[in-house]
Amino acid sequence: MTEERRAPSDVVPWAVRVSAAWSWRFLLLVASVAVGLYLVTILKVIVVPVALALLLTVLLLPLVRWLQQHARLPRAAASGVAVLGLLVVVIGLLTVAGRSIAKGISDLQTQAVAGVQELTEWLSQSPLNITVADITGYVAKAQQSITQNSGGLVSSALSVTTTVGHVVAGALIAMFCTFFFLLDGRAIWTWLVGLLPFEARERTHQAARRGFVTLGAYTRTQILVALVDAIGIGVGAAVLRVPLALPLGILVFLGSFIPIVGAVLTGAVAVLVALVSHGPVVAVIMLAVVLLVQQIEGHVLQPFLMGHAVSLHPVAVLLSVAAGSLVAGITGALFAVPIAAVVNTVVLYLHGHDKFPELGTDDHVEVRQPGRPRADAPFAEVPALQGPTTAGERE
C-alpha cells in the first residue's frame, strides 16, 4: 500500500510558509523603493523643485486665503501676489547679506592675514618647532599641486557652472509650480487621484489631507526654529562685534532647515569668523553662544514644537536626516524629515489611527464610478485647492 501524497502546504511548516510570504513581499517593497529612488536621482532636477514648490505652497496658502477673504482678490491674483511677495523677501535677504559681505570682506581679509601671521609665529615658538621656512615650503608645494592639477580645477569649475544652471532652472520650475499649485492645486490633485482604482480614491484623499496638515505644521515649526537659531547666534555675534553678523544670521537661518546638522555647521562658521577676527578668547565665547542656542533648540524647541507638529521621536528625526544625507546629500537631509512625517501620518491613517479626527471626512475628492464620464466638469473647472478643511471651514 503506497503512502498517500500530501500537499506542499501540509509538508512545509506553518512558520516557514509565513516567513516566506513576508520575505517575498518585503523584497518586493525594497525593490520598489530602490527603483523609485533611482528614478528620483535621474529626475532630481525636476523632482526637487516640485517638492520645494509643495513646501512653499503649504507656507503661502494661508496668505492666499487671507488675500481672497480680506483683500477680495481673485484666486489668480492672490496666488501671484503671494509668489511675488516671497521672491521679494528672498531677494531682499540676499541683497542685505551680499552688501554686508562686500562691505566687511576686506576687513576680514586683513584680519585673516594677521591671524595667519600670528599663527605662524606661535607655531615657530611652540614645541612643534615649525619654522617660517617650513610653512613657506608647504605653501609652495600647495601652489605647485594646484598648478599641476589645473585641468581638474577647470573641469570642476565647469561642473560648478552646470550646477548653477541647474539651480537657476530649478528655481524657475519651483516658482512656476508654486503658482499653479496655489491656483489649481485641487484640480491637479483630483486628476492624480482619478488615476487610482475607484475604491482607493476616497481613502487616499482623506489620508493625503492629514499628510497636508502635517506638512504645514512641519514647515511653520521649522521656520520658527530656524528664526530662533538665527536670532540667537546673530545677536551673539553682533554683541561680540564679530564681522558679518547679519550674513551669519541669515546663513544660520537657511542652514537650520536641515535639522540637527545645519545649525551646527553654520554655527561653526560663526566661530571661525570670530577666531579670525578677534582671536581665541572671543571665539570661545562665540562657541559658548552657539552651544547655548543649540541646547535651547535641541532640548526645548525641537522636542516641544516639532514633537507636537509631526509626532516624530528625536531618534526618528536623527535617523531620517542621516538616511537622507546618505542617499541624496544635502537635498536628502533637507527633505528627509518632512517626508518621514507625512509618511508616518498617512500610514497611521490607513491603518486606522487618525491623528487629526477633527478634519472629519466631509471634504470629498470628486470621484465618479468607472464608465460614467462627466462632460460638464472639465479639468480646469475643478475648484482650486483650499487645503484640508476642518468641520467649521467647509466650503
N, C-alpha and C positions, 0 to 999 in steps of 0.2 A: 504494500500500500504506500503510494507516494505521498510525500509531505505536501500539504496544500500550500500553494503560493500565497504570500501575504503582500499587501500593498506597500509601496515605499513609505507611506506615512505611518504604517504600523511598525516598520523596521527602524526608521530614524527616530531617535528620542525627541520628545517634545521640546526640550531646551535647545537642542541643536537646530530644529526647524525654526523656532522663534529667533534664535541668533542669526540664522541665515537670512531670514526675512528682514530683520533690522539691518543687516550688513549690506545687502544689495541696495536697499533704499538709501542708506547713509552714503554709499559710494555714488549713487546717482545724484544725490543732493550736492556732494562735494564736486562732482564733475560739472554740474550745472553752475555752481558758484564760480568754479575756475574758468569756464567758458565766458561767463558774464564779466568777470574781472579782466579777462583777455580782451574782450570787445571794448570795455571801458578804457583800457590802456591804449588801444588803437584809436579810439574816437575821443580821447581826452580833451582835445581842442574844442570839441562840441559839448561833451558831457559836463565838463567842469563849469563853463559859462552858464549852461542851463541850470545846474544845481545852484550856482550862485544867484541866478535870477530868481529861483524859487525862494531862497532865503530873503532876498531883497523884497520880493512880493509880500511875504509874511510881515516884513518890517513896515512896508509902506501902505499896506491895506487899511489900517486904521485911519491914516491920513486921508486916503481916498474917500473913505466913508464920511469923514468929517467934512471934507470939501463938498461932497454931494449934499449932505444934510444941512450944513450951516451956510456955505457959500453958494448953494444952489447951482453948482457947476454940473454939466453933463458928465457922464461916466468917462468919455474920452478925454475931455478937458481936465478932469480931476486926475486921471492917470498921467497925462502929460505933465501937469504941474508937479506931481509927486516925483516923477523921474527927473525932471529938470532941477527941482529943489535938491535932490540927492546929489546930482552932478555938481551943483554949485557948492554944496558943503564939502564934498571930497576935493574939488579943485581949490577951494579956499584953504583947506588944511594943508594941502601940498604946497600951495604958494607961500603960506606963512612959514612952513617948515623950510622951504627952499631959501627964502630970504634970510632966515636966521642962520642957516648953514653957510650961505655965501658971505654973510657979514662976519661970522665968527671963525671961519675955517682958517684964515690967515693967522690969527692969534693962536689958534690951536696948533697950527703947524710949527710956529715959532716955539711954543711951549713943548711940543713933541721933540724938536731938535735939542732943546735944552735938557729935556728929560733923558734923551738918549746919551748925551754927553755926561750927565751926572751918573747914569747907569754904567757908562764905560769907566769912569774914574773909580766907582765903587768896586767894579769887577777887578780892576788892576790892583786895588789895595786889599782885596779880600783874600782869604786862604786859597781861592781857586787860582790866583796868580795869573790871570788872563791879561796880557798887556794890550796896549792900544794897537801895536803891530799885529798881534794875533787877530784882533777884531777886524782890522783893515784887511787882513788876508782872507778872513771869512766873507767879508763883503765883496772882495774882488772875485772870489770863487762863485759867489751867488750871481754876480753880474755876468761872468763867463758862462755859467749854466743857462742863464736867461738868453744870452746871445746864441748859444748852440741850439736851443730849443725854440727859436723864433718861429719856425714853421708851425710847431704845435700851438704857440700863442696866437698866431694868425688864424688857424683853424678854430681855436677856442673863441676868438673874437667874432668870427663868422657865425659860430654856433650861438653866441650871445645875441647877435643881430637877429638871427632867426627866432630865438626865444622872445625877443622884444616884439617882433612882428606877430608872433602867436598871441602874446599878451594883449596887444592892441586889437587884434581880431576878436579875441575872446571877450574883451571889454565891450566891443560893439555888439557882439551877439548877446551878451548878458543884458545890456541896456534895452536892446530890441525885444528880447524875450520878456523882460520885466514889464515893459509897457503893455504887451499883449496879454501877459498873464493877468495883469490888473484889469485890462479891458474885457477880455474874452475868456477868462480863466474857466468859468463854468462851462462854456461851450467846448473848450478843449478837453476838460475832464469828462464831460458827458460822452464825447466821441471816444475817448480812451476806454471808458467803462463799457461802452457799447460793443467793443471788440471781445469782451469776455462772454462766456456762456450765460444765458439769461438767468439761470438760478443763482449765479455767483455775483451778479451785479449789485444787488442791494447790500449784501454783507460787505462787499468790497468798498462800497461808497461810505457806509457807516464807519468801517474801520479807518478809512482814509480821513474822515472828518476828525476822528480822535488824533490821528497822526499829525494832522494840520495844526490842531491846538497845541500839541506837544512841541512841534517845530517853532511855533510862535513864542511859546513860553521859553524855550531854549534861547532863541535869538534875542529876546528882550533881556533875559537874565545875563547872557554873555556880554551884551553891551554894557550893562550896569557894572559887572565885574571888571571889564576892561577899563571902564571910566574910573573906577576906584583905584585900580593899579596905576593908571596914567597920572591921575591927580596926586597920589601919594608919592610916587617916585619923581615926578616932575617938580612938585613943590619942594621936596627934599633937595633936589639938585639946585633949584633956584636959591634956597636958603643958604646952601653951601657955596654959592656963587660958582657952580660948575658951568663951564661954557656949554652952549647949545641945549639949555634946559628944556626949552619949548619943543625943539625937534625930538629930543629924547623922550619927552612925554608922549608925543604923537607916535613915536616908534613903539613905545611900551603899549599904547592903546591898540595898535594894529597887531602887535605880537601876542597880546593876551587872548586873541581869538583862537589861538592854538592852546587848549587847556594844558596846564601844568608846565609844559615845555616853553611856550612862547614868552611868557613873562620872565622866566628865569634867564633866558638868553638875552633878551633886551635889557634886563636889569644889569647883566654882566657888562654890556656895552657902556651903561652909565658909570659903572665902577671903573672901567678902563679909562674913560674920558676924565674922571676925577683924578685918577692916578697920574695921567699925563699932564694935567693942568695944574694940580695943586700938591702932588706928592702923595706918599703912602698914608699919612695921617687922615687927610680928607677922604682918600679912597676907602679906608677902613670905616669911616663914619658913613660914607655913601653905601658901603656894603651892608652896614647895620640897618640903614633905612630900607634898602631893598629887601633884606630878610624880614624886617618887621612887616612890610606891606605883604610879602608872600605868606607870612604866618596868618595875618588877618584874612587874606583871601582863602588860604587852604583850610583854616580851622573855623572860620565864621561864614564867609560869603559862599564858598563852594558847597559845603555840606548843607547849609540852611536854604540858600536861594536855589542852587542847582538841584539839590535833592528834592525840593518841593516842586520844581518846574518839570523835571524829566524823570524823577524817581529812579535814578541810576546810582548804585553804590560807587563810592570813590574808587574802589578796585576795578569796577567795570569801566569807569572813565579812563583810568590809567591804562588798562589793557587795550581799550579801544584806540586810544591815541598811539600806543606802541604798535599795534597791528596796522593801523592806518599809515603811520610813517614808514613801516617796513614795506608795505605794499606800494604806496604811491608818494612817499616822501612828505614834503610839507603840505601838499594838497591833501593827501590822505589824512594827515594829522588834523587838518582844518575841518574836514567833513566827517571824521570818524564818529565823534560824539553825537552830532545831530542824527546821523544815520542810525546809530545804535539806539538812540532814544525813540525815534519813530518806529523802528522795527519792534522794539520792546512793547510799545503801546499797541501796535497793530496786532501782533501775535497774541498778546494778552486778551484783546477784544475777541479775536477769532476763537479763542479757547474759553470764552465765557466770562472773562473778568474785565468789566468795563471800568476804566479809570475815570471816565467823565460821564457818569449816568445822567447828569443834568442836561446834557446835549439832547437826550431823547433820540427817537428815530423818526420824527415827523418830517425832517428835511430829506426828501427822497430825490434820488437821481432820476432823470427822465428815462424810463425804460419802457420797452414795449415787447409784446410777445413776438417771437420769430414768425416771419411771414406776414406781418401786418405793418407795412411801411406807412409813414405819415408824411404825405406830401406837403402839409401845411406847417411843418416845423423844420425848416432848413437849419443847417449848422450855425450860420451866422446869427440866427434869431433866438438861439437858446439864451436865457438870461445870463448875464455876466456873473463871474464868481463873487459871491458875497462872503465867502468864508463859512466856517462852521457856525451855526446859529444856535443859541440856547432857546429854551422854551419861550422866553419872553422877547426874543428877537426874530421870530419867524416872519418871513415875508408874507 
